[in-house]
Amino acid sequence: MKNFGFYLPTKVFFGKKVLRQFPKEIPSLGKKALWVFGRSSIMRNGVYEQVKEVLKKAKIEYVEFGGVKANPLLSKVLEGIKVAKEEGVSFILATGGGSVIDTAKAIACGVFAEEKIWDFYERKAFPTEALPIVAIPTISGTGSELNNISVIVNDETKVKLSMSSPFIFPKLTFLDPTFTFSVPPDYTAYGAFDAFSHVFEVFVSREYKKDCLTEDLMVALMKNIMRWSKVAMYDPTNYEARANLMWASSLALCGLPKAGVGKYRFFIHALEHTLSGVYDLPHGLGLAVITYAWMKVHKKNKLLHKFFEKVLGIKVEDKISVEMGIEVFENWLRDLRLLYTLKDLKIPKEDLDYLVDKAYHILTIWEVAEEISKEDIRGIFHLAYYEEKNL
């Protein structure tokens, strides 16, 4: 294995009714919170009232900041920064999906450097401090509750970028799988594929290709997500399915599944960010479309063959067995109702070259553009658009 550094300062509480721990843990972070959440889902599923109750027990003042949407916007971040500064909050409480937690992270940094907030995402500057963050996820997917990453869309330029900083690890994360019972089947699938993709991209692009403990962990996580995602979709209140899926998605991007594997690349994510940034497409759905096309283009990738063997149980010996591996993966996409093309999703054909340029711009900011050509990107987008499937 390669040398690596690992840092995970988040304290996690996992299981049913873990919010009971909230009043004991929260007071150390301050007396007033900016409570960031999405739209109406936490009102409908009862999470809003539960959080409100524990805030009262902890004697924490709070200012509500709702309305965060999927593919969170820079304009909403700027609005939240203004409220946080005006109200003099001492920490940020995020209740919702990855978009809510990502927005909370951006606000936490922006309180100290509002004018530089987008520079952090373009990697022209880096945060030097942030308010403490507390996460209460209500969907399994991004893993933002256990990492130092935030993804935001600039609603003026339609560019979707990520920021990473040790200052934006949540201090506390409360993972209650019952909070995900009300997530509908489509968003359960989107979240599951997002979590799967975080591991898959590392697995197939890593520098260290030998068998190792980290590879075993990646295999276990991908198998877990593929197994329990189907159960959760069709049996949404199955606690074991929701619990396994929630913990797997949290671990998928916490740093452990990349420890010791050397360099890796998130090319699929870069291509997908163009879709969800421009068209507001669900991130997990876009990842599924691009990943399936990527597999078709990279059939000779030896680590993809290893994925087929170790995760799907398909021993790769010839071209036929490679096609079998792709077919088994395709069947999982069918089970999750994620087998689509860009054409099916009404992405205009004439936009493909524009998407290529957008993706290349993201890869340039990530300083890896020299490792993939525009023609390679174009090939994946075109296959993602034209691949015909009977849905």
ROTOR-350055 format. One line per field, with one value per residue (C-alpha): x negated, y, z; residue in one letter. Coordinates in steps of 0.02 Angstrom, whole numbers. Each point is the difference from the previous one (the first is absolute). Last residue first. Example, Ala and Ser with C-alpha at 12.3 -4.5 7.8 and 13.67 -1.06 7.14 Angstrom:
BEGIN
xx (-684 69);
yy (-53 -172);
zz (357 33);
residu (S A);
//
This chain:
BEGIN
xx (1833 -54 -175 -84 -169 6 -22 -115 -101 -16 -49 -133 -75 0 -99 -129 -7 -23 -155 -32 -156 -43 162 -58 -25 170 34 -46 114 145 -37 -10 172 72 -84 70 171 0 -46 149 125 62 71 115 10 177 -37 33 -130 -124 28 89 -20 31 157 -92 31 -45 -164 -35 36 -124 -135 36 -4 -166 -76 72 -75 -170 30 29 -157 -108 -53 83 71 172 39 74 -110 -165 3 90 -97 -163 49 30 -174 -70 79 30 187 -34 125 147 -43 -4 173 71 -89 68 182 -16 -89 138 130 -101 -18 184 2 -1 -30 -164 -80 79 -66 -170 -29 25 -157 -104 74 -48 -178 -23 -183 -114 -176 -66 100 -55 158 130 145 -42 16 179 74 76 10 156 81 -35 71 163 20 -27 125 132 -8 -2 146 116 118 -26 32 -12 -134 -84 -20 -76 -122 -48 -90 -87 -53 -69 -93 -78 -50 -73 -102 -67 -49 -88 -93 -53 -65 -108 -3 -109 49 -84 25 187 120 120 20 -2 141 98 -8 77 111 85 47 74 87 83 54 82 84 75 49 101 75 67 -93 127 -100 -158 22 17 -184 -50 -174 -47 -160 -105 -149 40 -160 -5 -165 -103 39 69 98 100 62 160 -8 167 -84 129 69 -173 38 -72 -89 -74 -134 -79 82 121 167 -40 20 88 132 112 144 58 -172 -20 -163 -79 -125 -120 -31 -142 -184 -144 97 -98 -28 -5 67 151 110 -94 2 191 -3 -133 107 90 -159 37 187 -36 -83 152 114 -90 11 185 30 -90 106 161 -54 -51 174 93 -33 -152 -40 -126 -92 -25 134 -21 171 -64 -149 102 135 -127 -90 165 42 -173 26 170 -81 -134 133 26 20 155 88 -27 164 -23 -102 73 -87 -39 -18 -68 69 -54 177 68 -122 53 183 -33 -99 145 128 -98 -29 187 2 104 -91 -169 57 63 -147 -179 -85 -123 18 -114 -43 -15 -71 -171 -92 -21 189 26 -57 116 156 -31 -24 189 -18 -63 181 -40 -180 -165 -88 -157 -138 -87 -189 -45 -180 -99 -170 -68 -151 37 50);
yy (37 -73 66 103 78 168 130 -91 -58 180 59 -136 34 188 -23 -106 126 141 -91 -76 9 180 57 -56 168 -3 171 -75 -148 120 93 -165 -44 165 -16 -175 60 136 -132 -103 144 -31 -167 88 -94 -69 -133 -140 79 5 -187 -93 -157 68 -95 -73 -178 56 73 -166 -89 113 -53 -182 44 91 -152 -115 112 -20 -189 0 99 -131 -71 116 -96 73 2 176 81 -95 -57 144 125 -86 17 185 4 -74 134 -82 37 186 77 -111 22 189 -6 -91 121 152 -54 -57 161 105 -94 21 188 33 111 188 25 98 -49 -173 -41 85 -78 -169 18 49 -141 -127 68 -20 -53 -102 21 -120 -150 10 73 27 -94 75 181 36 -17 -175 -7 108 -90 -169 57 61 -151 -121 91 21 -183 -61 114 -57 149 29 -180 15 133 -49 -181 50 121 -136 -115 123 109 -148 -70 171 20 -175 21 167 -75 -145 125 93 -161 -37 -89 94 148 146 149 2 31 -147 -12 187 27 -148 62 171 -74 -118 146 96 -158 -22 181 -5 -166 62 156 -103 -113 140 49 -25 -132 109 74 -179 -24 121 68 147 86 112 112 0 4 172 66 -142 74 -64 100 -69 79 16 131 71 172 103 -138 -47 -177 -64 -156 -12 -121 -30 -167 -93 88 36 -186 44 -135 -56 118 92 54 89 96 121 129 109 172 7 47 22 -41 -21 114 -14 -176 41 -60 104 148 -13 44 134 155 -86 -43 -28 -35 -80 -151 -55 53 -117 -144 30 -2 -167 -68 55 -69 -163 -31 75 80 114 93 141 68 158 110 189 34 122 -110 -159 89 72 -165 -86 119 -27 -188 16 97 -133 -130 -176 -142 -57 149 98 83 16 112 -5 103 -91 23 -154 -48 -182 -57 129 -55 -179 43 97 -147 -118 122 21 -188 -34 -71 138 149 -76 -19 178 98 -25 32 118 42 147 -36 97 -53 -66 -156 -76 7 -131 -163 -33 72 -102 -173 -32 37 -178 -61 -154 -22 89 138 62 116 78 25 -115 18 -125 24 -122 -100 -121 -181);
zz (-1015 -165 -23 -136 34 -92 136 120 -151 -57 174 19 -172 29 160 -90 -142 125 59 171 109 -47 80 173 85 90 -77 -169 33 31 -162 -94 63 -59 -170 -24 57 -135 -128 55 1 -178 55 124 166 6 133 -125 -115 142 13 138 105 176 48 151 -59 -176 62 86 -164 -89 123 -42 -186 16 83 -133 -135 85 5 -188 -35 86 167 126 149 37 187 -3 133 -10 -182 -85 104 -47 -184 31 78 -160 -109 -169 -4 25 -123 51 183 -20 -81 152 116 -93 13 181 49 -77 103 159 -28 -32 -156 30 -187 0 165 6 -174 11 170 -84 -106 151 102 -133 -3 188 -6 113 67 130 61 181 75 -137 79 172 -53 56 -174 4 191 10 -147 81 167 -78 -113 142 110 -136 -49 180 45 -139 -7 -187 -57 -190 -11 163 -55 -167 84 125 -119 -116 147 97 -149 -33 183 14 -159 60 167 -86 -109 157 77 -151 -168 -124 -109 87 -118 18 -146 9 190 32 -124 70 180 -26 -136 123 113 -147 -58 169 7 -171 40 164 -94 -125 133 112 160 141 94 -3 174 64 -41 140 -31 111 -53 111 -36 -186 -103 -77 69 -74 -172 -163 -129 -144 -161 -102 -138 -59 -22 94 111 63 56 166 59 176 58 171 36 113 -21 -182 -36 -162 4 142 38 157 62 168 -11 124 -64 100 -75 -124 -9 -121 -156 -163 -149 -189 10 -108 143 129 -119 6 186 -10 31 144 93 185 -10 -167 76 101 -142 -119 124 28 -188 -14 144 -85 -168 81 66 147 167 11 162 -17 152 104 -79 -1 -77 -131 -41 -19 -101 -123 -17 -35 -143 -73 9 -83 -143 -15 -37 64 -126 95 77 161 50 186 115 175 133 161 186 88 170 -27 35 -122 -135 37 -32 -161 -65 32 -72 -162 -15 -8 -176 -78 76 -40 -182 -23 -71 48 166 84 185 38 180 163 169 -43 -56 174 23 -138 77 146 -82 -159 78 -7 -185 -13 -4 -104 -53 -24 96 -87 61 -150 11 -146 -57 -103 -80 -127 -54 -142 27);
residu (L N K E E Y Y A L H F I G R I D E K S I E E A V E W I T L I H Y A K D V L Y D L D E K P I K L D K L T Y L L R L D R L W N E F V E I G M E V S I K D E V K I G L V K E F F K H L L K N K K H V K M W A Y T I V A L G L G H P L D Y V G S L T H E L A H I F F R Y K G V G A K P L G C L A L S S A W M L N A R A E Y N T P D Y M A V K S W R M I N K M L A V M L D E T L C D K K Y E R S V F V E F V H S F A D F A G Y A T Y D P P V S F T F T P D L F T L K P F I F P S S M S L K V K T E D N V I V S I N N L E S G T G S I T P I A V I P L A E T P F A K R E Y F D W I K E E A F V G C A I A K A T D I V S G G G T A L I F S V G E E K A V K I G E L V K S L L P N A K V G G F E V Y E I K A K K L V E K V Q E Y V G N R M I S S R G F V W L A K K G L S P I E K P F Q R L V K K G F F V K T P L Y F G F N K M);
//
